Amino acid sequence: MSHVVRAALVQATWTGDTESMIAKHEEHAREAARQGAKIIGFQEVFNAPYFCQVQDPEHYRWAEPVPDGPTVRRMQDLARETGMVIVVPVFEVEQSGFYYNTAAVIDADGSYLGKYRKHHIPQVKGFWEKYYFKPGNAGWPVFDTAVGKVGVYICYDRHFPEGWRQLGLNGAQLVYNPSATSRGLSGYLWQLEQPASAVANEYFVAAINRVGQEEYGDNDFYGTSYFVDPRGQFVGDVASDKEEELLVRDLDFGLIDEVRQQWAFYRDRRPDAYDGLVEP
């Protein structure tokens, strides 16, 4: 049975300060709402630069509590204003010394539904994330939103199939994957991994990448954000590799049941045979 959800995502260039960055995303969200979108997601640590290109304690200043910090509260107001579900990736401080790469999920009435904390933390040139973030410890939540069941998987997580599968087992219909990935590092994987994960787990994926270069390093974020369906097909065009862009796409959640009945991957799983996957 057809159940169409109009969904949006934003790939954005860094403005130079938090206030203007948040204001820009608010305007994108209002435009998405004018186009009829009911859910929108932003890129990894959307209200800050990708400071993980360097290791410097000054960048702890970008961190704030979730949900009681100023950005999440402001996004709650935006959700109430626009009537949209919003996926809000930020740098979270839980208490002194406890920092996470986090995404808050806010329902269309402005209520805070919960958060996902990035599980897999890279530590390679240009992506010094272990300097800042503890590994996520909040499981693989799927949020029952006004548009359906929504999960989040953040950037480097996408290289690990286990989390994609757990989100599917937990009922996800749409998974947002906010990212910051650089040209030349993993470009050929960008349009391979998320479509493959959408197929393997039979749900929609919203893949979001930053775009442009920022002042803390030479990473060239290449955009090309997209939505992909449970058959691994792009929904509409992929975004620009150089320019900021708002994508708004219609996702037919009815396709999820159709694909799961046709391909039956969940039926044919063999969890009884997978013990070796979790051995140290």
DODRENSE-207605 format. One record per residue (C-alpha): x, y, z negated. Coordinates in Angstrom, 3 decimals, always signed. Example, Ala and Ser with C-alpha at 12.3 -4.5 7.8 and 13.67 -1.06 7.14 Angstrom:
BEGIN
R        x        y        z
R  +12.300   -4.500   -7.800
R  +13.670   -1.060   -7.140
***
This chain:
BEGIN
R        x        y        z
R   +0.000   +0.000   +0.000
R   +1.418   +3.367   +1.011
R   +2.406   +5.680   -1.839
R   +4.340   +8.646   -0.480
R   +6.523  +10.739   -2.792
R   +8.013  +13.952   -1.432
R  +11.506  +14.136   -2.946
R  +14.319  +16.684   -2.796
R  +18.018  +16.967   -3.502
R  +20.535  +19.825   -3.426
R  +24.173  +19.797   -2.348
R  +25.715  +23.085   -3.392
R  +28.882  +25.145   -3.256
R  +30.326  +26.462   -6.523
R  +29.466  +30.120   -7.116
R  +32.177  +30.925   -9.660
R  +30.077  +31.100  -12.830
R  +27.398  +29.101  -14.616
R  +24.651  +31.726  -14.597
R  +24.666  +32.235  -10.830
R  +25.033  +28.500  -10.230
R  +21.946  +27.718  -12.285
R  +20.019  +30.592  -10.685
R  +20.868  +29.276   -7.226
R  +19.567  +25.818   -8.121
R  +16.397  +27.324   -9.543
R  +15.748  +29.004   -6.191
R  +16.395  +25.757   -4.326
R  +13.937  +24.022   -6.666
R  +11.291  +26.690   -6.075
R  +11.751  +26.311   -2.325
R  +11.455  +22.524   -2.618
R   +8.222  +22.986   -4.574
R   +6.919  +25.329   -1.859
R   +7.598  +22.503   +0.599
R   +5.568  +20.122   -1.563
R   +8.363  +18.224   -3.328
R   +7.447  +16.503   -6.587
R  +10.952  +15.529   -7.699
R  +14.407  +17.066   -7.235
R  +17.937  +16.112   -8.255
R  +21.169  +18.109   -8.491
R  +24.847  +17.156   -8.066
R  +27.265  +15.930  -10.739
R  +27.862  +18.551  -13.509
R  +25.788  +20.866  -11.338
R  +26.145  +23.996  -13.498
R  +29.971  +23.928  -13.539
R  +32.885  +23.491  -11.157
R  +34.310  +20.005  -10.768
R  +36.922  +20.787  -13.428
R  +38.164  +17.167  -13.541
R  +40.637  +18.013  -10.775
R  +42.858  +19.167  -13.664
R  +43.448  +18.159  -17.284
R  +43.074  +21.282  -19.380
R  +41.308  +21.725  -22.735
R  +39.816  +25.034  -21.581
R  +37.239  +23.040  -19.629
R  +35.549  +21.656  -22.723
R  +33.800  +25.032  -22.713
R  +31.412  +23.734  -20.039
R  +29.952  +21.139  -22.421
R  +26.592  +21.555  -24.149
R  +24.121  +19.410  -26.088
R  +21.477  +17.317  -24.343
R  +18.577  +17.945  -24.637
R  +18.983  +20.937  -26.944
R  +21.471  +22.921  -24.857
R  +20.590  +26.018  -22.834
R  +20.732  +24.403  -19.381
R  +18.379  +21.514  -20.120
R  +15.942  +23.836  -21.882
R  +16.014  +26.170  -18.869
R  +15.378  +23.212  -16.560
R  +12.410  +22.210  -18.717
R  +10.951  +25.660  -18.068
R  +11.645  +25.215  -14.355
R   +9.907  +21.839  -14.310
R   +6.833  +23.340  -15.940
R   +6.883  +26.228  -13.460
R   +7.240  +24.075  -10.345
R   +5.435  +20.913  -11.447
R   +8.437  +18.817  -10.386
R  +10.437  +16.064  -12.021
R  +14.074  +17.266  -12.292
R  +17.296  +15.220  -12.608
R  +19.833  +17.463  -14.362
R  +23.513  +16.337  -14.457
R  +25.619  +18.194  -17.058
R  +28.713  +17.867  -19.270
R  +27.312  +16.723  -22.621
R  +28.764  +17.219  -26.096
R  +27.125  +14.979  -28.685
R  +29.393  +16.034  -31.570
R  +32.991  +17.165  -31.908
R  +35.171  +14.770  -29.893
R  +32.197  +12.956  -28.298
R  +31.743  +14.094  -24.694
R  +29.858  +12.404  -21.847
R  +29.112  +12.851  -18.147
R  +25.343  +12.897  -18.446
R  +22.117  +13.432  -16.528
R  +18.930  +14.500  -18.283
R  +15.595  +13.557  -16.726
R  +12.733  +16.006  -17.179
R   +9.137  +15.205  -16.280
R   +6.880  +17.424  -14.191
R   +5.257  +18.919  -17.307
R   +8.637  +19.963  -18.703
R   +8.925  +17.148  -21.223
R  +12.373  +15.648  -21.782
R  +12.252  +11.926  -20.969
R  +15.821  +10.951  -21.817
R  +19.329  +10.782  -20.420
R  +21.748   +8.564  -18.565
R  +25.456   +8.614  -19.467
R  +27.969   +7.665  -16.784
R  +29.411   +4.220  -17.555
R  +32.464   +4.017  -15.294
R  +35.016   +6.792  -15.800
R  +37.822   +7.267  -13.218
R  +41.342   +8.442  -14.015
R  +43.142   +9.043  -10.725
R  +44.639  +12.108   -9.034
R  +42.025  +14.817   -8.634
R  +39.500  +12.888  -10.752
R  +40.939  +12.998  -14.286
R  +37.653  +12.162  -15.986
R  +38.949  +10.035  -18.861
R  +40.577  +13.211  -20.190
R  +37.077  +14.630  -20.782
R  +34.460  +11.880  -20.962
R  +33.786   +8.823  -23.094
R  +32.210   +5.870  -21.234
R  +28.432   +5.914  -21.321
R  +26.754   +4.035  -24.155
R  +23.064   +4.649  -23.494
R  +22.350   +1.642  -21.275
R  +20.569   +1.720  -17.930
R  +17.326   +3.599  -18.599
R  +14.575   +3.872  -16.014
R  +12.235   +6.775  -16.673
R   +8.480   +6.589  -16.171
R   +7.940   +9.953  -14.471
R   +5.017  +11.687  -12.798
R   +6.212  +10.337   -9.422
R   +7.181   +6.813  -10.449
R  +10.074   +4.958  -12.043
R  +13.344   +6.873  -11.653
R  +16.899   +5.864  -12.571
R  +20.280   +7.598  -12.414
R  +23.764   +6.317  -11.539
R  +26.589   +8.905  -11.471
R  +29.343   +9.206   -8.834
R  +32.112   +6.623   -9.546
R  +29.434   +4.289  -10.942
R  +28.364   +3.641   -7.359
R  +31.386   +1.378   -6.767
R  +30.092   -1.104   -9.373
R  +27.134   -3.272   -8.280
R  +26.156   -4.377  -11.773
R  +24.537   -1.085  -12.756
R  +22.598   -0.796   -9.514
R  +21.163   -4.251  -10.210
R  +20.314   -3.488  -13.831
R  +18.399   -0.386  -12.742
R  +16.445   -2.552  -10.313
R  +15.723   -5.142  -12.982
R  +14.523   -2.305  -15.215
R  +11.976   -1.310  -12.571
R  +13.559   +1.597  -10.669
R  +11.823   +2.726   -7.495
R  +14.178   +5.658   -6.842
R  +17.745   +6.083   -8.113
R  +19.506   +9.442   -7.974
R  +23.302   +9.219   -7.552
R  +24.779  +12.701   -8.241
R  +28.412  +12.804   -7.174
R  +31.568  +14.818   -6.495
R  +33.604  +12.952   -3.899
R  +36.362  +14.303   -1.702
R  +37.015  +14.147   +2.028
R  +39.544  +11.457   +2.953
R  +39.315   +9.616   -0.375
R  +36.165   +7.573   +0.146
R  +34.346   +9.125   +3.095
R  +33.872   +5.861   +4.952
R  +32.403   +4.292   +1.792
R  +29.921   +7.126   +1.259
R  +27.530   +5.976   +3.973
R  +28.165   +2.299   +3.251
R  +27.842   +1.698   -0.494
R  +24.572   +3.442   -1.363
R  +22.650   +2.035   +1.634
R  +24.001   -1.420   +0.790
R  +22.946   -0.970   -2.834
R  +19.491   +0.199   -1.733
R  +19.168   -2.992   +0.321
R  +20.537   -5.335   -2.346
R  +18.214   -3.917   -4.995
R  +15.276   -2.970   -2.763
R  +14.614   +0.604   -3.862
R  +15.243   +4.162   -2.628
R  +18.517   +5.968   -3.342
R  +19.202   +9.719   -3.323
R  +22.949  +10.205   -2.747
R  +24.129  +13.731   -3.617
R  +27.629  +15.100   -3.038
R  +29.127  +18.527   -3.674
R  +30.277  +20.548   -0.699
R  +33.297  +22.819   -0.184
R  +36.511  +23.510   -2.107
R  +36.798  +24.939   -5.617
R  +39.472  +26.819   -7.524
R  +40.747  +24.001   -9.752
R  +42.228  +21.771   -7.042
R  +42.391  +20.877   -3.376
R  +39.541  +18.352   -3.303
R  +37.376  +19.047   -0.248
R  +33.878  +17.903   -1.149
R  +32.190  +16.809   +2.045
R  +28.468  +16.925   +1.307
R  +26.582  +14.621   +3.719
R  +23.955  +13.954   +1.060
R  +21.006  +11.795   +2.011
R  +18.034   +9.656   +1.054
R  +18.102   +5.974   +2.012
R  +15.227   +3.484   +1.930
R  +15.080   -0.154   +0.720
R  +15.966   -1.365   +4.222
R  +19.197   +0.688   +4.143
R  +17.930   +3.237   +6.658
R  +18.443   +6.984   +6.226
R  +15.231   +8.918   +5.619
R  +15.624  +11.823   +8.010
R  +18.985  +13.368   +8.825
R  +22.055  +13.337   +6.608
R  +23.040  +16.775   +5.259
R  +25.907  +18.903   +6.575
R  +29.504  +18.041   +5.687
R  +30.396  +21.737   +5.268
R  +27.345  +23.755   +4.261
R  +25.107  +23.964   +1.222
R  +21.756  +22.319   +1.888
R  +18.397  +21.442   +0.400
R  +16.928  +18.165   +1.668
R  +13.208  +17.401   +1.315
R  +12.033  +13.978   +2.446
R   +8.915  +11.808   +2.236
R   +9.611   +8.440   +0.580
R   +6.968   +5.738   +0.987
R   +7.201   +3.724   -2.212
R   +4.860   +1.178   -0.597
R   +7.915   +0.022   +1.364
R   +9.433   -1.323   -1.862
R   +6.803   -4.044   -2.284
R   +6.856   -4.775   +1.439
R  +10.627   -5.339   +1.452
R  +10.622   -7.333   -1.778
R   +7.963   -9.658   -0.409
R   +9.810  -10.055   +2.887
R  +13.373  -10.463   +1.622
R  +12.612  -11.829   -1.873
R  +16.053  -11.089   -3.311
R  +14.714  -10.835   -6.860
R  +12.989  -14.206   -6.541
R  +16.190  -15.897   -5.435
R  +18.543  -14.446   -8.052
R  +20.472  -17.020  -10.132
R  +21.202  -15.371  -13.505
R  +21.763  -18.848  -14.954
R  +24.850  -19.105  -12.724
R  +26.355  -15.676  -13.386
R  +27.974  -16.102  -16.811
R  +31.446  -15.604  -15.376
R  +30.587  -12.062  -14.302
R  +30.623  -10.818  -17.894
R  +33.560  -12.789  -19.270
R  +36.432  -10.513  -20.395
***
